[in-house]
Amino acid sequence: MSLNQTLAQMRAGVREFANVKGTSALARHPDATLNDNIDRALGSLRRKLDAAQPDQRYLATTTLATTAGVSLVPLPADFQFLISLELSTDGYRRWFQAYDMREHADLTSPDLPTNGIPYVYRLMGGNLDLLPVPNAEYTPQLWYVPDHDQLESDGDTFDTISRLDDYIIPYAARLIAIKDKNWDLVAACKQLIDEITPEIEAIGRNRDRNGQRKPVDVFMRDRWGRSPRR
């Protein structure tokens, strides 16, 4: 069962930890400020979880749609990290590799014959640039890590993953302490954050424990064993 905590519960935890529960403290540190501090803490936690292998915990997939004669395909609004891009054509499934900018001229040169089925990509702002330029409508499958959603209302919940609000609460409380120039509390918060950070990093890369990573030919295959068939 997920150990979920609501925004209201975490905010109460921050007030208790930082000892800012009184009327004057509420005026100095209103709920809106604490909510923002908590969202900053959640963002920091998410960055640490994603640092080693972002696909270990948060993974989403969607089907994209190309337009004939157009290389750019919009990314999902919540896109953060690209994990894999695949396309089924001509009876088999292709895995896309990223192209280097030095390859762009050859991939788009009008004097070179091409069948118009894309097989390489490059991230370009909020889009994927697929080359060769598609000559028809294709439906690549995108595997990606989505952005973290901010908590806005008191009932919004966050899966604390075995109570990692032990990181969220001191992180948010430290921002209060800095504003109040409470340097002893700042130091105490930093110590707690530093103590739990190695656990977060280990959790971020060890969710999948179904055996060990196998050696693969990194020239012909990536670490997932996928081969870019052209």
Order of alpha helices (4+ residues) and beta strands (2+ residues): beta-alpha-alpha-alpha-beta-beta-beta-beta-beta-alpha-beta-beta-beta-beta-alpha-alpha
